[in-house]
């Protein structure tokens, strides 16, 4: 499936951003090519030391880079990842930002003013072996037209955990272990322009049928980011009355490693 993201004006960092289309296609570091596969199981496992890893794409406009399925928050007490870009493959590198995971192995997406790039470069320094990096995206983020208001449950605060409890024959609690872990929440917006839905939102709907995505619910205040997938079809619907306005909602299940 070929999904072409559509450029739209940026208005406010109060509005959720969805990074759904990865434009990266190759890496000059062969072992890091697994980061281009949108699953959270395969990992790039570099040896210790300073590393520079380059990812290539057809020259395009981008305004986000996301990293997920990693242990950079806890490995070596935290491994920062500096992200840069080059206009041409092998060209001069301009730094965009440094990802600081602050003891968290959760996903992180950085946002920036759109630039034209053909290469994304990440640099980091791992003191010991054991660093794992699973997924990287770069592309154009979808900006929702307005913010999420009261009642929204931030997905990064909402665990979806399956436990296995151990009990004695007399009913005494002997322990518990986590057998499956993730995060989950719902996102909903109302009063959306029908032309905006058709031009900007439907490419995301088509992509989300098969591919996971990054999301930040309130970029102006929190860097909280989730990487995951919808649990069913996204079905925009017409609101009542003659306004032609659209409402849409979807449930998302996100990746979270068992630490």
BELUR-V454624 format. One record per backbone hydrogen bond with DSSP energy under -1.0 kcal/mol. NH is the residue of the N-H (numbers start at 1). CO is the residue of the C=O. E is the energy in kcal/mol with one decimal. If there is no record, write none. Layout:
nh;co;e
NH;CO;E
NH;CO;E
//
This chain:
nh;co;e
15;12;-1.3
17;216;-2.2
18;142;-2.3
19;214;-1.8
23;138;-3.2
25;56;-3.1
26;56;-1.4
28;54;-1.3
32;29;-1.3
33;30;-1.7
35;32;-1.9
36;33;-1.7
37;34;-1.3
39;37;-2.3
44;133;-3.4
49;126;-3.8
51;124;-3.1
53;122;-2.9
55;120;-3.1
56;26;-2.7
57;118;-1.9
60;117;-2.2
62;115;-2.6
63;139;-3.0
64;139;-1.4
65;110;-1.7
66;137;-2.3
67;108;-2.7
68;135;-1.9
71;132;-1.7
74;71;-1.1
75;71;-2.6
77;74;-1.4
78;75;-1.9
79;72;-3.2
81;99;-2.0
82;123;-2.5
83;97;-3.3
84;121;-2.9
85;94;-2.2
86;119;-2.3
91;88;-2.3
94;85;-2.7
96;83;-3.3
97;83;-1.5
99;81;-3.6
104;101;-1.6
108;67;-2.3
110;65;-2.8
112;63;-1.9
115;62;-2.3
117;60;-2.7
118;86;-2.7
119;86;-1.5
120;55;-2.9
121;84;-2.6
122;53;-2.8
123;82;-2.2
124;51;-1.9
126;49;-1.8
133;44;-2.1
135;68;-2.1
136;35;-2.1
137;66;-2.4
139;64;-1.7
142;18;-3.1
144;16;-2.3
152;149;-1.5
157;154;-1.7
158;155;-1.4
160;182;-3.0
162;180;-3.1
164;177;-2.6
166;175;-2.9
168;172;-2.5
171;168;-2.0
174;166;-3.2
177;164;-2.0
179;162;-2.6
180;162;-1.5
183;254;-1.7
184;158;-2.2
185;252;-2.0
187;250;-2.8
189;248;-2.8
192;246;-3.0
197;193;-2.2
198;194;-1.8
199;195;-2.4
200;196;-3.0
201;196;-1.2
202;197;-2.2
205;201;-2.0
206;202;-2.4
207;203;-1.9
208;204;-2.9
210;207;-1.7
211;207;-2.7
213;228;-2.5
214;19;-2.5
215;226;-1.9
216;17;-2.4
220;13;-2.2
221;218;-1.7
222;218;-2.7
226;215;-2.1
228;213;-2.3
229;253;-2.3
231;251;-1.8
237;247;-2.7
239;245;-2.8
246;192;-2.8
247;237;-2.8
248;189;-2.6
250;187;-2.3
252;185;-3.1
253;229;-2.9
254;183;-3.6
255;227;-2.8
//
